[in-house]
Each structure stands twice: as C-alpha cells, then as structure tokens.
Amino acid sequence: MHIPLSQRDRHPRPQRHARTARQTPNPPLRPVLISIFLAIAALASAPAKTSWASGQSDTNHPQEKQTSAQTSAPLPAWPAPTPEDHARAMRESKALAEQARAAVGNTMRELETQYFLFSTDLPQDEAMMWAGLLDRMYARLSDLFGVEKGANIWLGKATVFVFSKPGDYYAFESAVFESDPAGTAGRCHNRSDGMVVIAFYRQKQDMDFATLLVHESVHGFLHRYRSPIHIPSWANEGLADTIAAELVPKSSWVPNEQKRAKTQLRQRGNLGGDFFTTEHIDAWQYGVASSLCSFMIRENKKGYVAFINGIKDGLGWEESLRKNYNTDAPTLVSAFGRSIGIKALTP
C-alpha cells in the first residue's frame, strides 16, 4: 500500500517519503526494462489467472474488498500451499529478482531468510540488518495473531526489493507493475493468488526507512493472514503504523503523526466523518488510526485479535466490532477520546 506524498505531506513532519521522490523526474526506461515487463506479464498471466493489486493492498482483486454492509458468503480461507505451490512461488520470486538485477546491473544480491527473499544492491551488512528487521516484524505479528511458531503464512516467501537509488525503484515499478511510482518511496503489491512483492528505495534517514519497511510489510502480512478478505483502511494503516512504531522506537515518524492528529481531533471534535468508511484514510487520519489501534490492543488485546479475525472470516467491520470487541463505533470513539483527553469525540 503506497502512501502518496501528495496526500501525506500536507502538514510539516519528518520526511516519511524523501522529497527526492517528488523532485527527481522518472528516468527514461532502459531497453532492458522492456524485457522485464514482458517477462513479468507472462508470470502474472499464468494459467491460475492471478492479478496484481496495482501497488496497493487496499485495491486487491475486486472480490477481496470488504465493507461493513457485506452480506454475501465469505471468501474461503487461503488454501494451505503444497510444497509444489511454494516451489513455484519461489521460482517466480527468483525470476523477478533476476529481472531486477538486469535492470540495475549485477550489483543486486539475494539474501534469503526464513520468511523473506530480500533482493538489494545495498552493502551486505546493511542488507542483513534490514532483513533481520523484517523477521522481527513477522515474529511480532505471528505472536499477536497466534500464528504457530515457525509457520510460514506466505506463498513461497515475501519478496522484498530495496534499491539504493530512487531512479532504479521508479524504473522497476513502472516496468514490472505498469504503475506510476512518482511521489512514493515504497509499495506493497499483493497478488490475487497470495503472492506478495514489496519494493522500496533506500531513504537517507535510517529511522524513516526502517519505519516504512515495517509499515509496508505489515500490509503484506495482513493480505496473507487467514483469508483474502481486505482489512479496512483505518484498521490496516493503524496496525501498520503501530507495529512500525513498536519495532522502530527511535523513529519520530508515528509519534509526530499522532501529535498532529490529536490537534486535528481537538479542533474538529470528530475523526473526520468518513474515517471508518473511506477507501483510503486521509493524511492527517494516519495518526488517528495508529492511536486508535494502540488503544484497542491496550484495552482488549484478545478482542482486537478477534475483531480482525472476524473481518477475515467474512464479517463486516461493524458486525465484527460488535460481536468480537463488544462495542460499536460511537462508543469506541468516545472511550478513545476520553483516553487522550478529548471529551465528546465522535466518529
């Protein structure tokens, strides 16, 4: 799920997405990228008729969208991958890594962990550091949601690309996913059969990059967790920032967003009116989402997990909130408001 600069930089804050993402024009595509696109298009049009989510985990395959009014039969859980499924997915991931190497030269190297295939042109020591952060993210989410220790929820492994240069990231995104990456520093691509590919360029500030790395990877985890059903934007972004803040405590990214959000909440007296229903929450609402997510986990961790599980099992978010968290949106928001010193806060 990418976070456009045009949306998220409306208020001063630490550079979540480096300004070079906006100031540097997309470089001309190299001839070799033509072959990249053709190769990946062939992969994406395999007999399974899979489709990528155009760079956003909240615009997955149409059937994966979720609304509070959903009444149709729930999607089945992700099927347990067979060894052959895992092997096929790994072949595709490694083929994609080969294409990335062709795009930026032979400096791209692979680092494989238990759950991730990490491809980068960064120095080896730095690559190992970031790959280790991803494994900690996976362990933290597995612990939160009760995933069996050592279990791999991915199809194959999540494939992560980190480019040292913004231009290489732009070229990769444009050629492979046919999307305009201008104004982004990272994207999580979720395919309808369950494959996950996440791409970034290395930002100058370590803590900003670490936060983005965790944030986008949480989206990939949620895509593969339990079923293909999509988690609404407010809950999806809220958990992504909550886990990022926890695993990158030295970063000021999420705390600063929360401070700005609190100021907005005091002025408005509400969460924006469409916070729970919009397809994409607005820039200032990211701080609301992470603050609310943290509040829900802190107050009732078991209920929060049941709430997410309920959505993934086919309930609308409002129904799951009532059934599994034992509340409704106005009551939840009012309690949340009191916890941050804002009385009579409404959705």
C-alpha positions in Angstrom: 0.0 0.0 0.0 1.8 3.1 -1.1 1.4 6.4 0.7 1.4 9.2 -1.9 3.4 12.3 -1.0 0.6 14.5 -2.3 -1.7 13.0 0.4 0.6 12.5 3.3 2.8 15.6 3.3 0.1 18.2 3.7 1.5 19.1 7.2 5.1 19.6 8.2 6.7 16.4 9.5 9.8 14.3 9.3 10.3 13.2 5.7 8.4 9.9 5.6 8.9 9.9 1.9 12.1 11.6 0.8 11.5 14.7 -1.2 13.6 13.3 -3.9 10.7 11.1 -4.7 8.9 14.2 -5.9 11.7 16.3 -7.2 13.6 13.7 -9.2 11.8 13.0 -12.6 11.4 9.4 -13.5 14.4 8.3 -15.5 13.8 7.0 -19.1 13.3 3.3 -19.1 16.3 1.4 -20.2 15.8 -1.0 -23.1 16.3 -4.0 -20.8 13.2 -3.0 -18.9 11.1 -3.8 -21.9 12.1 -7.4 -21.5 11.4 -7.2 -17.7 7.8 -6.1 -18.3 7.2 -8.9 -20.9 8.7 -11.5 -18.5 6.6 -10.4 -15.6 3.5 -10.0 -17.6 4.0 -13.7 -18.6 4.3 -14.7 -15.0 1.2 -12.7 -14.0 -0.9 -14.2 -16.8 -0.1 -17.8 -15.8 -3.0 -20.4 -16.0 -4.0 -19.5 -12.4 -5.3 -16.2 -13.8 -3.8 -14.2 -11.0 -3.7 -10.5 -10.9 -1.6 -7.9 -9.0 -3.2 -5.2 -6.9 -1.7 -2.2 -8.8 0.6 -1.4 -5.9 -1.9 -1.1 -3.2 -3.0 -3.7 -0.8 -6.3 -1.9 -0.4 -7.2 -2.3 -4.0 -6.7 -6.0 -4.3 -8.7 -8.3 -6.6 -12.3 -6.9 -6.6 -13.7 -9.8 -4.6 -11.3 -9.1 -1.7 -12.8 -5.7 -0.9 -14.7 -5.5 2.4 -17.4 -3.2 3.5 -19.4 -3.0 6.7 -22.5 -3.9 4.7 -21.2 -7.1 3.3 -23.8 -9.8 3.3 -22.5 -12.2 0.7 -20.9 -15.5 1.5 -17.4 -15.1 2.9 -14.4 -15.9 0.9 -12.7 -19.2 1.9 -9.5 -19.1 3.8 -6.3 -19.2 1.9 -5.6 -22.7 0.9 -2.6 -24.3 2.6 0.2 -24.2 0.0 1.6 -27.5 -1.1 5.4 -28.0 -1.4 4.8 -27.6 -5.1 3.0 -24.3 -4.6 5.8 -23.0 -2.5 8.4 -24.1 -5.1 6.5 -22.5 -7.9 6.2 -19.2 -6.0 9.9 -19.3 -5.1 10.8 -19.8 -8.8 8.7 -16.8 -9.7 10.3 -14.7 -7.0 13.8 -15.6 -8.0 12.9 -14.9 -11.7 11.7 -11.5 -10.6 15.0 -10.9 -8.7 16.9 -11.8 -11.9 15.0 -9.2 -13.8 15.7 -6.6 -11.1 19.4 -7.5 -11.4 19.2 -6.9 -15.2 17.6 -3.5 -14.5 20.2 -2.1 -12.2 23.2 -4.2 -13.0 24.9 -7.1 -11.4 25.1 -5.4 -8.0 21.7 -6.8 -6.9 22.2 -9.7 -4.5 19.7 -12.0 -2.7 19.5 -12.6 1.0 17.1 -15.4 2.0 15.7 -15.6 5.5 13.1 -18.0 6.9 10.2 -15.9 5.6 11.7 -13.4 3.1 13.6 -13.3 -0.1 15.4 -10.0 0.2 17.0 -8.6 -3.0 19.1 -5.4 -2.9 22.1 -3.5 -4.1 22.9 -2.2 -0.6 26.0 -3.4 1.2 25.8 -6.9 2.6 25.9 -5.8 6.3 23.2 -3.3 5.8 21.0 -5.8 3.9 21.3 -8.3 6.7 20.2 -5.6 9.2 17.1 -4.8 7.3 16.3 -8.4 6.6 16.6 -9.1 10.3 14.1 -6.3 11.0 11.6 -7.9 8.6 11.9 -11.2 10.5 11.2 -9.4 13.8 8.1 -7.9 12.2 6.9 -11.3 11.2 7.6 -12.7 14.6 5.7 -9.8 16.3 2.6 -10.2 14.1 2.7 -14.0 14.5 2.7 -13.6 18.2 -0.1 -11.0 18.2 -2.4 -13.2 16.0 -1.4 -16.6 17.4 0.3 -17.9 14.3 2.0 -21.2 15.2 5.7 -20.6 15.9 7.8 -21.3 12.8 4.7 -21.4 10.5 5.1 -19.7 7.1 1.9 -17.8 6.0 3.4 -16.6 2.8 3.1 -18.3 -0.6 6.7 -19.2 -1.0 8.3 -16.2 0.7 7.5 -12.5 0.7 9.8 -10.9 -1.9 11.3 -7.6 -0.9 13.3 -5.3 -3.2 15.4 -2.4 -1.8 17.1 -0.2 -4.3 19.8 2.2 -3.3 18.7 4.7 -6.0 15.2 6.2 -6.4 15.6 6.0 -10.2 16.0 2.2 -10.1 13.0 1.9 -7.9 10.9 4.1 -10.3 12.0 2.1 -13.3 11.3 -1.2 -11.6 7.8 -0.2 -10.6 6.9 1.3 -14.0 8.2 -1.7 -16.0 7.0 -4.6 -13.8 3.7 -3.3 -12.4 2.8 -0.7 -15.0 2.2 1.8 -12.3 3.3 5.4 -11.8 5.5 5.3 -8.7 6.1 9.1 -8.7 5.7 10.5 -5.2 6.2 7.2 -3.4 9.2 5.6 -1.6 7.7 2.1 -1.2 4.9 -0.1 -2.3 3.4 -3.4 -1.3 2.0 -5.4 -4.2 -0.4 -8.2 -3.3 -1.4 -10.7 -6.0 -4.8 -12.4 -6.0 -3.3 -15.9 -5.6 -1.5 -14.7 -2.4 2.0 -13.7 -3.7 3.4 -10.6 -2.1 6.1 -8.3 -3.5 7.3 -5.2 -1.7 9.6 -2.6 -3.2 11.4 0.4 -1.8 14.2 2.8 -2.4 16.6 3.4 0.5 15.8 6.7 2.1 18.6 8.8 3.6 17.3 8.7 7.2 17.7 5.3 8.7 14.7 5.5 11.0 12.4 6.8 8.3 13.4 3.9 6.0 13.1 1.4 8.8 9.6 2.6 9.6 8.5 2.5 6.0 10.0 -1.0 5.6 8.0 -2.4 8.5 4.8 -0.4 7.6 4.6 -1.8 4.1 5.5 -5.3 5.1 2.7 -5.4 7.7 0.3 -4.8 4.8 1.7 -7.8 3.0 1.3 -9.9 6.2 -2.4 -8.8 6.5 -3.0 -9.8 2.9 -1.8 -13.3 3.5 -3.2 -13.7 7.0 -6.2 -16.1 7.3 -8.1 -15.2 4.1 -8.0 -12.9 1.1 -10.6 -10.5 2.6 -9.4 -7.0 2.9 -9.0 -5.2 6.2 -10.5 -1.6 6.0 -8.1 1.2 5.5 -8.3 2.6 9.1 -7.5 -0.7 10.7 -4.9 -1.7 8.1 -3.0 1.5 8.3 -3.4 1.7 12.0 -1.8 -1.7 12.6 1.0 -1.0 10.1 2.0 2.2 11.9 1.5 0.6 15.4 3.9 -2.2 14.6 6.3 0.1 12.9 6.4 2.4 16.0 7.0 -0.6 18.3 9.8 -2.1 16.3 11.5 1.2 15.4 11.2 3.1 18.7 13.8 5.7 17.8 11.8 6.9 14.9 9.7 10.1 15.4 7.5 9.4 12.3 4.5 7.8 14.0 4.6 9.9 17.3 4.7 13.1 15.2 1.7 11.9 13.2 -0.2 11.2 16.4 0.5 14.6 17.8 -0.8 16.3 14.6 -3.8 14.0 14.6 -4.6 14.9 18.2 -4.5 18.6 17.3 -6.9 18.0 14.5 -9.2 15.9 16.7 -9.4 18.8 19.2 -10.3 21.2 16.5 -12.8 19.0 14.7 -14.4 17.1 17.6 -14.6 14.0 15.3 -12.5 11.6 13.4 -13.4 13.2 10.1 -16.8 11.8 9.4 -15.7 9.2 6.9 -12.8 7.6 8.9 -14.4 4.2 9.2 -15.9 4.0 5.7 -13.4 5.7 3.3 -11.4 3.5 0.9 -8.3 5.4 1.8 -7.9 7.4 5.0 -6.6 11.0 4.6 -3.1 12.1 5.5 -4.0 13.5 9.0 -6.0 10.4 9.8 -3.0 8.1 9.9 -2.1 9.4 13.3 -5.7 8.7 14.4 -5.6 5.2 13.0 -2.4 4.2 14.8 -3.5 5.9 18.1 -6.9 4.1 17.9 -5.3 0.7 17.1 -2.9 1.0 20.0 -5.8 1.9 22.3 -7.8 -1.1 21.1 -4.9 -3.5 21.7 -4.1 -2.0 25.0 -7.7 -2.1 26.3 -8.6 -5.6 24.9 -5.9 -7.4 23.0 -7.9 -10.6 22.8 -10.9 -8.7 21.5 -8.8 -6.8 18.9 -7.4 -10.1 17.5 -11.0 -11.5 17.4 -12.1 -8.3 15.6 -9.5 -8.7 12.9 -10.2 -12.4 12.6 -13.9 -11.7 12.3 -13.4 -9.5 9.3 -11.0 -12.0 7.7 -13.7 -14.7 8.3 -16.3 -12.7 6.4 -18.0 -10.3 8.9 -18.3 -6.6 8.1 -16.1 -4.5 10.3 -19.1 -3.1 12.2 -20.5 -6.5 12.9 -17.1 -7.8 13.9 -16.7 -4.8 16.2 -20.0 -5.6 18.0 -19.6 -9.3 18.1 -15.9 -9.6 18.9 -14.9 -6.3 20.6 -18.3 -5.9 22.3 -18.8 -2.3 21.3 -19.9 -0.1 18.4 -18.1 2.7 16.6 -19.5 5.7 18.6 -18.9 4.1 21.9 -15.4 3.1 20.9 -14.6 6.6 19.6 -15.9 8.2 22.8 -13.8 5.9 25.0 -10.8 6.6 22.8 -11.4 10.3 23.0 -11.5 10.2 26.8 -8.2 8.3 26.9 -6.4 11.2 25.1 -8.2 14.0 27.0 -10.9 14.8 24.3 -14.4 14.7 25.6 -17.4 14.0 23.4 -15.3 12.8 20.5 -17.5 11.4 17.7 -16.8 9.3 14.5 
